[in-house]
Amino acid sequence: MLIAADAPGGVRSVTLPTGRLDVTVHDARWPIDMLCAFAARENPKRGFLVVSRVLGRHLPAAPSIMRRSVRDLAVQISIDLPGPVMVIGLAETAICLGQMLHEEWRAQSKRDDVGYIHSTRQRIDAPMLCRFEEPHSHASAHLVYRPQIVGMDAPRTLIVVDDEISTGTTLRNLTEALVQQWPSVERIVVATLTDWSTGSGWQDRMPRPTEIVSLLSGRLDWTPGAMRTSDPVFEAQAGSLGSMADHMNYGRLGLYEPADVPPATPIPGGTRRLRIIGTGEFTYLPFRLAERLEAEGRDVVVQATSRSPARLGAAMATKLQFNDNYETGVANYLYNADPTDGRENWICHETPGGSVDPALVEALAAKVLEWQR
């Protein structure tokens, strides 16, 4: 990846194997280099990937930095929104982010009429609220289950949380599906780490009046280059939904209070330098564990496995590929987790015992923590 010095107009050019990305920052509460980097995607629908430095997914992040970024995001949201308020995190990247924002905004607003739910790509035995599409993703289908929260059957405000916005199409698809089920909604707030939709006007086409809060706003202009030919077998498998016969409600069925469930597997002792790895949609509780260990004085970073296929290079220094522990048959990846960096690795999961691919465990010489189901 080549990033040119800022031009007089504030444009950076990022050269990727799949094309060129011109990045313009219009407003920033956090500097761009603290918030994100960029990489090439293995996806003909979109050849680039915004790689967050504060999300704890593709790049290792300290829990304290993750917490501070969400606190700075939450403080921008009015505490006087019409209630009840439902906070919604988008799978998979914004599940932890959404739950952290729910936690922070509840504390800041001192309100108790605020629920949280996240979209999912897992089928469970529960009533469905709606389904929507994320067009640029390999796994385009999202499911939202009807929240099992007393008093949240008619929210008046939605706070939708995603790690970044580009075209706003996914957000429109989600909110249109939700408003059909919840006509009581009066206002929508979109909270995102980086908003690349400046000037596009997508919020004017939302089903209810919408405002956006972010840590950075700007614009991405993409010039495609040579893309690899799409693999039909991969494309057919990539969108597969999982099925969970045995699960606990960590957010798929809605929560009032932030979840804080200890692992069923005892927490090991050992080194003070740790990497806590969430798996797929199971990221918030691993983050909470890492935050606790950091508070005890340990050097801890957070990361998570992903369904998103990216190319090595640019922001992706290392890449591990392995089987999905949700047993969808979809390849999973872990980026930038260097097994030689001296950190002890703990892999956290909500799926049945033995579901984490032994190849991943062996590659990282990892300990595996299984949560209650």
CORGISUL-V534054 format. One line per field, one symbol per residue. ss: DSSP state (H for helix, E for strand, C for the rest). phi: phi as a letter, one per 20 degrees, with the letter a starting at -180 (. if undefined). psi: psi as a letter, one per 40 degrees, with the letter a starting at -180 (. if undefined). Layout:
ss->???
phi->???
psi->???
This chain:
ss->CEECCCCCCCEEEEEECCEEEEEEEEEECCCHHHHEEEEEECCCCCCEEEEECCCCCCCCECHHHHHHHHHHHHCCCCCCCCCCEEEEECCCCCHHHHHHHHHHHHHHHCCCCEEEEECECEECCCCEEEEEECCCCCCCEEEEECCCCCCCCCCCEEEEEEEEECCCHHHHHHHHHHHHHCCCCCEEEEEEEEECECCCCHHHHCCCEEEEEEEEEEEEEEEECCCCCCCHHHHHHHCCCEECCCCCCCCCCCECCCCCCCECCCCCCCCCEEEEEEECCECHHHHHHHHHHHHCCCEEEEEECECCCECCECCECCEEEEECCCCCCCEEEEECCCCCCCCEEEEEECCCCCCCCHHHHHHHCCEEEEECC
phi->.ddffgfgenddddedfeqddedddebbedfgfeebccbeeebffbeccedfecemcecfcfgffgfffffffffeegedfgdfddeceefefdffgffffgffffffeldddcdcbcfbddecebfeeacbddgeefefecdceffecfndebfdcddedbfbcdenffffffffffffecfffdccdddbfcdddgnfmfffdffbgccccbebcabddddfdfdfffegffffefefeebdfcbdeeqfdnbeegfbdfffegffeofedccedecleecffgfffffffffeoeeccdbbfbefecefolfdecbddafffelenefdccdldffeeneeddedbdeggnefggffgffdleeddeefc
psi->hhhiihidefhhhhhideahhhhhhdhhdiideddiaiihighedheihhhieedfcdihihddddddddddddeehiefihiihhhhhhiededdddddddddddddefiefhiiiiiifhhigihhdiiiigdeidgdhiihihhghhefegiehhhhhidihceedddddddddddddgeehdihhhhidhheehededdeeieihhihiiehiaihhhhiahiihhhdddddddehiihhdhiigeedeiidihighiidhihiaaiehihhhihbegdddddddddddddeeihhihiiiiehhiiiibegdihhhiiheefeehiiihifgheeeeihhhhhieiiheehhddddddefiihhhii.
